[in-house]
Amino acid sequence: MHLNIPGITKCCEDPKHKICDPFGTQMTSCKKNGHKIMIHDNFNVELRSLLSVSGINTTLEEKGVYQTAAPDCNMRPDLICRNMPQSTNGGRVSLPFEADAPDGRISQLVTDTSIVHPLPGPNAVTQLSLENALKPGRAAKLAFSAKISKHGDICHQNGLKFLPIIIETSGKMHPKTSIFYNIVLNTLTSGANLAVASITKFYWASRLSCCLQKSIANALLGKYKTSNGKSVRGLHFSHTHRNNGIENDIVRLSGHSFSFGQVLAAVV
């Protein structure tokens, strides 16, 4: 989201988030009011649909996943994929796990999703140097490591395999997420001719991308509405100020007074 958004004053009521940049970075990265969770949940629903049509059974946020080894653990990973193919294309596309089920499949693959913004918000304690900001996939790699730290050991203790699903808000996937995605698509299009396979892969890439970008756009709009109307009023003032400037220019150039609305109606 790098288009300038006029009139932004704040993203939420948290005093630590008092700086809100006009490019939507803070609004996209802010977890307050549940808008970022909505992006995450919407994407998981679409991903689960893709897994389902590919013949891969999934459970969403299953309870008690880790309680065999840790009875008090109430963490609920996003998706558990059962009988997940370990590889496709004759082993050329493969996940970094050994198959433990028939037909070269993984009996249970635990996944947890993160949608991360490539840049930290303006209120972040640590800001990036230009060198680090230009590193491709930097945010995805950090999020991947954080997920491994949170779920990796406890998955191993329960005899489960774990794979973070990491996507940046630009749509760029972590390399291992990309492998997972391609295995699912290859499974879905197995046996199809080249034309059908190509159309199917394009459809699902478009569907997931549209889901992600639409959810981000809705989150940005929601941020305007939930910050006591202050962002909305700021936006209104910005447009009003701009319209008044245009009307003043019309009067100055023509010698006649027209409202901005009248000018638009005449043009249309």
C-alpha positions in Angstrom: 0.0 0.0 0.0 2.2 2.8 -1.2 -0.4 5.2 -2.5 -0.6 8.4 -0.5 -3.8 8.3 1.6 -4.9 11.9 2.4 -6.1 12.9 5.8 -4.8 10.1 8.0 -4.4 11.2 11.6 -4.4 8.0 13.7 -4.9 4.3 13.3 -6.3 3.4 16.7 -6.6 4.7 20.3 -3.3 3.2 21.5 -1.1 6.2 22.6 1.9 4.3 21.4 0.5 4.5 17.8 0.3 8.3 17.7 2.3 8.5 14.5 0.4 7.4 11.4 2.1 7.7 8.0 0.1 8.6 4.8 1.1 5.4 3.0 -0.9 3.1 5.3 2.2 1.3 6.8 1.1 1.8 10.4 -2.6 1.1 9.6 -1.6 -2.2 7.9 0.7 -3.4 10.7 -1.5 -2.3 13.6 -3.2 -5.2 15.4 -5.7 -3.1 17.3 -9.5 -3.4 16.6 -9.1 -6.8 15.0 -8.6 -5.6 11.4 -5.2 -7.4 11.0 -6.7 -10.6 12.3 -9.5 -10.3 9.7 -6.8 -10.3 6.9 -5.3 -13.4 8.5 -8.6 -15.2 8.9 -9.9 -14.4 5.4 -6.7 -15.7 3.8 -6.8 -18.9 5.9 -10.4 -19.6 4.7 -9.3 -19.2 1.0 -6.3 -21.4 1.6 -8.4 -24.1 3.2 -10.7 -24.0 0.2 -7.7 -24.6 -2.1 -6.6 -27.5 0.1 -10.1 -29.0 0.1 -10.5 -29.0 -3.7 -7.0 -30.6 -3.9 -8.2 -33.5 -1.8 -6.2 -32.6 1.3 -8.2 -32.9 4.5 -7.8 -30.0 6.9 -8.9 -28.9 10.4 -9.1 -25.2 11.2 -7.8 -24.1 14.7 -8.2 -27.6 16.2 -8.1 -27.7 20.0 -5.8 -29.8 22.1 -3.3 -30.3 19.2 -0.3 -30.1 21.5 -1.8 -31.5 24.7 -0.3 -35.0 24.3 3.1 -33.7 25.3 1.9 -30.5 27.0 -1.5 -31.0 28.7 -1.7 -27.3 29.7 -1.0 -26.0 26.2 -4.0 -24.3 24.6 -2.3 -23.0 21.5 -4.4 -23.7 18.3 -2.4 -23.6 15.1 -4.3 -22.4 12.1 -4.5 -25.5 9.9 -3.7 -29.2 10.3 -3.3 -30.8 6.9 -3.8 -34.6 6.9 -2.2 -36.9 4.2 -0.3 -33.9 2.8 1.8 -34.8 -0.3 5.5 -34.6 0.6 6.5 -33.9 -3.0 5.3 -33.6 -6.6 6.8 -33.5 -10.0 8.9 -36.6 -9.4 10.4 -35.2 -6.2 11.6 -32.0 -7.9 9.2 -29.9 -5.6 9.4 -31.2 -2.1 8.8 -30.2 1.5 11.7 -30.5 4.0 10.2 -33.4 5.8 10.2 -37.2 5.5 7.0 -38.9 4.4 5.5 -41.0 7.2 2.3 -42.1 5.5 1.4 -44.3 2.4 2.0 -42.9 -1.1 4.8 -40.6 0.0 2.5 -38.4 2.2 2.8 -36.6 5.5 0.2 -37.9 8.0 -0.2 -34.6 9.8 1.3 -31.3 8.8 0.7 -28.4 11.2 0.7 -24.9 9.7 0.3 -21.5 11.2 -0.1 -18.4 9.0 1.4 -14.9 9.3 0.6 -12.0 6.9 3.4 -9.5 7.4 4.1 -6.0 6.1 7.6 -5.6 4.5 8.3 -2.5 6.5 7.9 -1.7 10.2 5.3 0.9 11.1 6.5 4.5 12.0 6.0 3.7 15.7 8.3 0.7 15.7 11.1 0.8 18.3 13.6 -0.3 15.7 13.6 1.1 12.2 15.4 -0.3 9.1 18.5 0.9 7.5 18.2 1.4 3.7 20.4 -1.7 3.2 18.0 -3.9 5.2 14.9 -2.3 3.7 16.1 -3.3 0.3 16.6 -7.0 1.2 13.9 -9.1 -0.6 11.8 -11.3 1.8 13.4 -9.8 4.9 10.1 -9.5 6.8 9.0 -13.0 5.7 12.2 -14.6 6.9 11.8 -12.9 10.4 8.2 -14.1 10.6 9.2 -17.6 9.6 11.8 -17.8 12.3 9.4 -16.4 14.9 6.8 -19.1 14.0 9.4 -21.8 14.3 10.4 -20.6 17.7 6.8 -20.6 18.9 5.6 -23.9 17.4 8.6 -25.9 16.3 9.7 -27.6 19.5 6.2 -28.4 20.8 5.3 -29.9 17.4 8.4 -32.1 17.6 7.5 -33.2 21.2 4.0 -34.3 19.9 5.4 -36.1 16.9 4.1 -33.6 14.4 5.6 -31.7 11.6 5.3 -27.9 11.4 5.5 -25.5 8.5 4.9 -21.7 8.9 2.8 -20.2 6.1 4.3 -16.7 5.6 3.1 -14.1 3.1 4.0 -10.4 2.9 1.2 -7.9 2.2 2.7 -7.4 -1.2 1.8 -11.0 -2.0 5.4 -12.3 -1.9 5.7 -15.7 -0.2 8.5 -17.2 1.9 10.4 -19.8 -0.2 9.1 -22.7 1.8 5.5 -21.4 1.7 5.9 -21.2 -2.1 7.0 -24.9 -2.1 3.9 -25.8 -0.1 1.6 -23.8 -2.4 3.1 -25.3 -5.6 2.8 -28.9 -4.2 -0.9 -28.2 -3.5 -1.5 -26.8 -7.0 0.4 -29.7 -8.6 -1.7 -32.1 -6.6 -4.9 -30.3 -7.7 -3.9 -30.4 -11.4 -2.4 -33.9 -11.5 -3.5 -35.6 -14.6 -4.9 -32.5 -16.2 -3.7 -31.4 -19.7 -1.3 -28.4 -19.9 -4.0 -25.8 -20.8 -6.4 -26.9 -17.9 -3.5 -26.9 -15.4 -2.4 -23.5 -16.5 -5.9 -22.0 -16.2 -6.4 -23.7 -12.8 -3.2 -22.4 -11.3 -3.9 -18.8 -12.6 -7.4 -19.0 -11.1 -6.1 -19.9 -7.6 -3.2 -17.4 -7.7 -5.7 -14.7 -8.6 -8.2 -15.8 -6.0 -5.7 -15.8 -3.2 -4.2 -12.5 -4.3 -7.6 -10.8 -4.6 -8.6 -12.1 -1.1 -5.4 -10.7 0.4 -5.5 -7.3 -1.2 -9.3 -6.9 -0.7 -8.9 -7.8 3.0 -6.1 -5.2 3.4 -8.2 -2.6 1.7 -11.1 -3.3 4.0 -8.8 -3.2 7.0 -7.6 0.3 6.0 -11.2 1.5 5.5 -12.1 0.0 8.8 -9.3 1.8 10.6 -10.9 5.1 9.4 -14.2 4.2 11.0 -13.0 2.9 14.3 -10.6 5.7 15.4 -13.5 7.9 16.8 -14.1 9.2 13.3 -10.9 11.3 13.6 -9.3 9.8 10.5 -12.6 10.2 8.7 -12.8 13.9 9.6 -9.2 14.4 8.6 -10.0 12.8 5.3 -13.1 14.9 4.8 -11.1 18.1 5.7 -8.4 17.1 3.2 -10.9 16.7 0.3 -12.9 19.8 1.4 -9.8 21.9 1.4 -8.8 20.6 -2.0 -12.3 21.3 -3.4 -12.3 24.8 -2.1 -8.9 25.4 -3.7 -10.3 24.3 -7.1 -13.4 26.5 -6.7 -11.2 29.5 -5.9 -9.1 28.8 -9.1 -12.3 28.6 -11.2 -13.4 32.0 -9.9 -10.0 33.5 -10.4 -9.7 32.3 -14.0 -13.3 32.7 -15.2 -14.7 35.5 -13.1 -17.8 33.4 -12.3 -18.6 31.4 -9.2 -19.3 27.7 -9.6 -19.3 25.0 -7.0 -17.0 22.0 -7.4 -20.1 19.8 -7.7 -21.5 21.9 -10.5 -18.2 21.6 -12.4 -18.2 17.8 -12.1 -21.9 17.7 -13.2 -21.1 19.7 -16.3 -18.1 17.5 -17.2 -20.1 14.3 -16.8 
